[in-house]
Amino acid sequence: MSRFTQFLIFFFCGLNLAGQTGAYKSKRDSLITYRNTTDTNYIRKYPNRLILTLYQSYRQYDIRFTQNLLQDTLGLSAPRLIADANVVTGLTVDFDKITFSFGLKSTPPTADQIAQKGNTTYRTFSLSLSAYRFRFEGAFRRYKGFYDMAPARFDTLNNKYYQRPDLDVMSFRLRTLYIFNKRKFSYNAAYFNTHRQIKSSGTWLAVGSFYNYNVASDSSIIPYNARPFYGNWNSMNQYGVIGISAGVGGSYTLVLFKRLYANFTLIGGPDFQHRTMVSEEDALTKKYWRTGYAGDTRIALGLNSKNFFMSLTYRQEYNSYQLTNFRIEPRFISVDFNIGYRFPFKERKWVTRLKSNKWYQLL
């Protein structure tokens, strides 16, 4: 075979390979574009609306203690400390990919309620950002002033609960949520009102969290008549956790008549915790790593039309900290009634510049 013939064979083979490579790249890019495009038959977005949501929330935050060191027939060893911050009013502001929310305790307690349960001060703030398949959430909560729901410590003579006005709880959490079926499912539609889900759909979820949780008091966190059940740490007055958790779960939204919807979300997984225990009275400090469990349950029912929306949502967050012969379990439960409207928003120059920013466009 002549060199010229060999040259022609290699030349046309190279052209064919290049064509296949180009076709493959084109097919790959088309597939990426398809996967990164929202199906408008399932989801409607409102990037040019200012969305205001007023919410009224019933919230319960409690810390439960259980021990397995000694037998307890009277129920003295199981404190259930509750923050009396039950009714909260707040405002949420959404625009495009950014959500900001804050809440304040809205119903001042009466003198009789303060006498019976004490007074709780409460603050909460949250900020979130949405990328195409990711949602980033940050939340800060702080409670000071608890009372113990355990019947064993209820003062029947004076009709009041055992109170801890010095007990201070602070939590800060950053969470990343990955949504697998973002093409046909909107998590924001069920809980954050920036989208509308107009056809039923669901998705698998993956979540990663980083958080800091701290409980502190002037004296022992554990009520006085429960301390004999808690061994060497019965005078613990500080407990802190820095945690990293990873979990999986799922979310599904059922839609009726393109406006009515119901959503159920469940997430759970292991929780890797660096713990710090301090008893100033006994001059004890202990720091160590431990694995626990973290879970998140959410339910939403609502009406979501083009501009007006309202919903009823339920949230429960749970962590479990197994210590030496006893367990601490913080629980946060919230039932929210939300009502809001999507207002037309004239895009100013600064908004146009923000949306054209390459870093913002990556969200």
Steps between C-alpha positions, in 0.01 A plus 500: 500500500640837401567771751244723326227236548595461867483876541148510354382218728637667815368841388140381454514292820611813685212698350253231603639487856487877529142496377407237755674700775314814396172310486567352845584846642188647343289217638662536843446877508140456387442247778650735761283785373193275515572389856567856613174634360184514708198331342240778487224241483587419863652817648437874466766745618465867599850651483369856450259510793556626853338240723387594851371239743351568841500198730349414835683213662441267792842377610621262763863457595581250770800312639436148629727306736492125557741290709574129529725505805239443774142376515249783535144409604388857574604662171743739666785432259334607173490881480324654201608862480280717276547853368171691526528668159190341355342772287731678258424750225749557221563624149673328207634690199580311179653634182629278221753270675522671841279446807519686831277430797477623857260436786426657837291376788169673439273414793631649826439270797259602772609543860335167588684321218835646609431392857417146386758443221750783522598723209680395181688738272526378143663604172527327165646598163547308179650560156495270198627489142381278217723361228367282219518167683614633837336690780720662767336586833634677808310538827570652841286435808540609859281431804549610859265393778350150525255312718479127575187316383578190709208441742746395771623859531167685475431710810134422571496726806589812300372372160826552314765306312865463590664796322846566358525870404881468470496214246627630165487298175659615174508319167644590162458279195616503136335245276540403134218315329555323167188438292535222243184563294521877469363489146149399611501565874528824699578484871460878512140476380395304807681700771640829366243628248744609229362237256173321422471123463218449249534122451570228754864394529762381747873468547775332699698733724853511640589735784812613682506720811745681723375630833593631841277427799566631852314476833621700801373599843628653822461171687440142385285458189335202669224584756600455864292192592605322177875537559552180706417300183775659287820381666818706471339749262206597721642854530565554127422865421626519139453267210606578143503318169661580168346258254518389139212291370426332169171344403265390227126520460216577268234759428173474307238760409146403402329773295126540431354748247846661457453697823433273798794295623626273778868423562676249724878508557708264713881516549727311738857384546808475723626797697873534578537706816785661689370542853610711795372435852583742782425487872647811660387391846701177480778642279428240229539543123465230236541530123450214256350386168183293476252390233129577545188541288332802341158509334273751331129461419291753308136504388324775303140558387409805298353706221751644253358714218672745264537781755320405821596203716442361846616184673516304822839339567637265763871463579683281748875495557656241726847425636616230739806527726588184692733587790634299794194306625253763381363658185412859401242546221424853373181524291368792300139487377334776301150531353475806274210672329634701205323751280668707230498669164737531204532869416613629159850640534656755268854386436745775599851536366655347810275193463601464136866521597446245777331251266771546238776429752671173411510383861130568549422314179673192640235482773 
